């Protein structure tokens, strides 16, 4: 309709947008930007950010400006970018009289990538895999070929990294191969229709809440059918705000006074500081919102509601400046905007995720337990199919501790971890379970007794429940943690046949546990409960010497109200000692 109003051909022109932009004389003003680059610059204002993409040599002058702006306006690390033949991808932005816009994309060099196998396992993808290993979360968009996003999502899921999917860049459905690996899908209301086929707007052209919910339900059903029942959906509505649907949302329950259902979190928008209260330029505002949200939630550790509010503040500032990259606000400006008024922001429903509680002063940051810390370049990560096993060998007699991590794409994990010293001696066996290997990965340290050793990880699950595992020699401070933690925390004796429970601080994001003995056998189970008698994760250990091979594990605790419980399965004459330390996320 807007193309028709502007005399550019209406629906006929919209059906062939590349020919349309190539036929327009302009005037065009060239500025740096791009969906991924804008989001990276926005994220870089909140947390350290790395951008990976392809640039075309034919656009060398524009490339120099782009990289300089990404450094200036976000401090973004661009060392992972490659330069190829041809032009850099370009977005033609048609700005209308009401300052709204339409965008036409010409892919350029960003459409030229190695194949899936090379990205996942070849030398061409080694830099990409290493970058994923260093990250807190990975953000994808669809201005690259689908197989690139699939490769990145698979690698990220294997390393236990959250994958955030910005579905902008094309109006086609999501690649089904992506669905098992996505943590958050983030469309606007129109993009939600593109990827689900469910209309989100009413006869008046405005989004309707019940239609949006139906589309979200369809998207969640597709992800669930692909083996991903825990996907979150974040829908944005421009100046009308945003609506987040948590992993457990099913559209059921009683609506609150504001109309929100349980596990929905609604956020409005901030009042603009322009003279007329209208946006100067909305280009890049959605990218700014999503990049700011990802950085706030996964790098800063904010809760959903707090991250939405942070992103809304950032996006409102971006609307007040002409241009995309140059409009990304700095952290100080976002903090100042947070003090301003909002519109369309009803109170959160009782079931909606709440902002994270303030961390107690004594709670330290989380330790480096994840699979990405075990193998930063992913070279030691192995996929373990159901009913199969993988092994790692260790021969350095000067080192006595191996770090093991197991994660999945959100599916359950049932694993046996065994220490082999020689061909027929297994002095240490650990059986691990997690209801969701993405939210609560298996994380442990295994003592080798300074001997040549082999660590075996066996998948006890069915064939449809594969997981990723990695093992490597632990480095300080992790290598010394089984000694440091008992020395620095008060322990509690648990006699044989006894049980102890420890209620956790709601602000804790990680809990480290050490179980040990005075040299006698250790035969115990330690588990994480959420709610009464509802185990989400457990470890069962047996070793002939609980001093040489203490149990040292970490629980990630994304849910408030958790409890750690230990049960000593040994006879009464074999007590063990438990030490617990809570950390923030």
C-alpha positions, 0 to 999 in steps of 0.5 A: 500500500505504501509503495502504491501511495509513493507512486512506486507500483504497489503490489506489482513492484513488491513482487519483484523488490530487487528490480524495484530498487535497481530502477529507482534513481534515488536519491540514496544515502549510503550508511553502514548497517545490516541486521547482524551488524546492527544487533552486534553494535547494540549488544556491544553497548551492553556486553562484549560482542563478536560479529562474524560475516562475509564482506565483498572486496568490491565494496572495500570503501564501505567495508572500511566504514562498516568495521570502523562504525562497529568498533566506534558504536559498539566496540565489536570484535570483527576479527572473524569476518572474511573478505570474498570476491563480489560486493558486500550485502546491501539493504535498500531502505525505502523511508516513507513520509511517516518515517516508517520504512520498507527494506529490500535485501541484496545478499552479496558476499554473505550468501557465499559460505562453506558447506554444512560439513566444513562448518561443523568439522572442517578447517574452514569452520574452526574459527567459527566454532572457537568463537561459539565456544567463547560466547555466552549466547549465539544470535542468528539472523536470516541474511545468510544461507539456511545451512550456515544457521543450522551449522552454527545452531548445532555447534552452539547446542552441542556446546551448551550455548543458548541460540537466539533466532532473529527471523528477519531477513526473509519472509520464508518459513524457518528451516525445519533443521533449525528447530531442534536447536533454538532457545528463543525465536524472536519475530515481529508480528508480521514475521510470526505470520511468515514462519507459521502461516497463522495470521496475527492481524485482524480485519483492521490490519492491527495485531490481535492477541488471540491470533498472536497466541494461536501463531505462537502455539503453532510455532511451539508445536512445530518445535516440540515435534522436532524434539525441542519442547523448551523453546521461548518466543519473543514477539515484538510490536514496534512502538506497541511493545513486546510479549514474551512466551516462556518455555512452559507456556501452553496458552492455559490458565486464568488471565490476569487483570491486564489480560496476560496468561500465565508465563506471558511477560508483557512490556510496553515502550518508552516515551520518545524524547523527540520534540513531537514524540514521533520517531526520527528513523525506525531503521535498526530499532528492531535490531537494537531491541534484539541485540540489547535483549540478548546481551542483557539476558545472557551476558548480564544475567538479567531476568526476562522482564528486566531484559525486555525493559532494557531492550525497550529503552535501547530501542526507543533511543535508536528511534531518535537518531537517523541511521542504523549503526550510528543510532545504537545507544550507549549503556549510560544513555540506556540507564538514563532512559530507564528512569523515563515514562513508559506507555502500554506497559501493563503489570506482569501477570502472576505467572510471568517471569520476574526480574532476577533478584538482587545478588547478595553481596557474598555470592560470587560469579559462576565458575567455568563448568560449561562444555565451552570451557572444557573445550573452547575450540570444540575439538574435544566435543563428541556427539554421543548417540543413544545406547553408545559410548565415547572415550577420552584418554589422558596420559599426563602423570603430573595432572590429577583432575579431568573436567567433564561436561555433557549437554543436549539441545533441551532433551533429557540426559541419562549418562554413565561416566566412568574412570578407567585405570588400566584395562579392567579397573574402574574405581569411579562410576558416576550416573548422571540424569538431567531433565533438560540437558540444555538448562541443566547440563551435566558438569563434574570433575573426575580425579585420575589419581595421577595415573594414565586414565581413560574417561568413558561417557555412555549414553543410557538414553534411547536413540532419539536422545543424543547428547554432546560430551567433552572431557579435558584436563582441568585447569586452575582454579577448576583443578583445585576446586575439590580441595579449595571448596571443602577448605573454605566452606563448612561441611556437614556429616551425612551418616550411612542411610541418612539424608540432608537437604539444603534450600538454595537462595533464590538468587543463586544461578549455580551450586557447587557440591563436593561429597567426600569421605575419609578414605572409605567408600563413597556411595551416595546420590545428590540431586536438585529438587524444584518443588516438593520431591520433584528432582530435575537433576541427579548424580549417583556416585560409587567409588572405593575411596571417597578421598582420592575420588570425591564427587565434585559437581555443579548444578545450574539453577535457572529456577527459584525455590530449588533444594539440594538433597543428598542421600548416603546409600552406604551402611551406617559405618561409612559416613560422607561429608557434603560441602555446598557453595552457591554462586550467581549466574 
